[in-house]
Amino acid sequence: MNTIDLHGYSAAEAQLRLELHLLNALKHGERLVRIIHGQGKHSEHFPVIKSQVRRWLTESPFAREHIRLVYRGEDGSPYTLPNAGETIVELVNDDAPPSRQPALDFDEEEEREARRNAKALRSDRLRTARRRPPTRR
């Protein structure tokens, strides 16, 4: 899967880079493109790049003609695990062979679940430690 990372770019630069990358992917027969735009945590009010990318992927003339499907990262996709900082795009490309949907490996899923549980345990411990008054000796 082809990947484009838009971290660190201004909105205008990210827009230009996105358009050029998608045109190039289409020209080279790519079917899938992962767009890493970040979650928008460093934006002041709302996720600027993320919003701009997703709006362009649905409203632009290029998107209407060349994009088959857009998978929002929060929802996950048949190709990746859920990730709010990315969007997966499936291009309309009749020259490329049909894409195979890689199944998520059971070990990957198990490892992801273990990380999630460990993170929940750590946050519970921290939350409990913050509530408890300091002990005096």
N, C-alpha and C positions, 0 to 999 in steps of 0.2 A: 504494500500500500504506500502510495506517495504521500509525503508529509510536508506541510508548510507551517512554519512557526512565525507567528506575528508578534511575539513578545518584544517590547521595547520600541515599537514603531509608533509614529503618530497616526492619527486616523487616516489622513490622506496617504501617507506612505503605505500603511497596511492595505488600503483599498487598491492601490496600484499594484502592490506585490501580489495580492490575492488574484486580481484579474489576470496578470501576466502568468502566474503559476498555473491557474486553471486552463488558460489557453494552451500553454505548453503541455500540460498533462493530456489535454484533448488531442493535441497534434501528435503526441507520442503513443496514443492508443491506451492510455490509462483508464481504468474503470472506477477506481476508488481513490479519493483524496482525503486525508486527515488534515483538518485545519485546526491548529492549536492557537487559540486566541486568548486563553487565560480566563479566569473566572471574573475578573473585573474588580478584584479586591484593592487594587492600587488606584482605582478611579475615585474621584471625589464624591460623586452622587450616584452614578449608575455605571454598569460595565459598558464603556464606550465602544471599544473594538468589537466585543462580543455582539452587542446590539447591531452595530453597523454591518458586520459580516452576515449575520442571520437575516437582516432586512434585505441586503443586496442579493443573497441567495434565493430569496423568494420573489423579489420585485423587479430585478433587472431583466432586460431583454435577453442577455446572455443566459441567465438562469432559466428563463422560460423555454429557451431553445435547446440547451445543452445539459441541463441537470435533471436527472430522473427522480432521485430521492435525496432528501436531506434528513440525516439522523441527528437530533439534538443530543449532545453529550450526556445531559442529565438523565435521559431516557435509555441510554445505551443503544447498541446496534447489534446486528448479527455478527459484526466483525470485531467489536471491542467491548470492554466492560464500561459501565457508566462512569463518565468523567465530565463534570460541568465545565471544564476548561477547553473542551474541544467540540468540533462538529465534523461529522463524516458526510461526505458528498459522494453520491453515485452518479457518474456522468453517463449521458446517452452517447454510446460509442458503438456503432454497428460493426466496426472493423475488429474490435477486441473480442477475444473469446469470452463466453459467459463467466461471470465471477462465481467462484465457489465460496460458499459461506463456511468459513472455518468454525468448527464447533469449539466452544470453550473447553479447554482441558479440565478434567475433574480435579487434578492436582492444583491447577491455577485457582479454581473456584474455592477449593478447600483452604488454600493458603490465604486467599482474600478474606474468607470468613474468619480465619484465625487472627489475621491482622486487625479486623474490625472488632473482634471480641477483646483482644488485648488493649486496643485503644479505649474501648468502653470501660474496661477495668481500671486503667490508669486515670481516666477522667473522673470516675467515681471516687477513687482514692484521694485525688486532689480536691474534689468538691467536699468530701468528708473532712479532710484536713483543714480546709479553710473555715468550716463551721465550728470546729472544736476550739475552745479557748486554749491558750498556751498553758501547759502544765507547770506548776511551781514545785520546786524541789526544796 
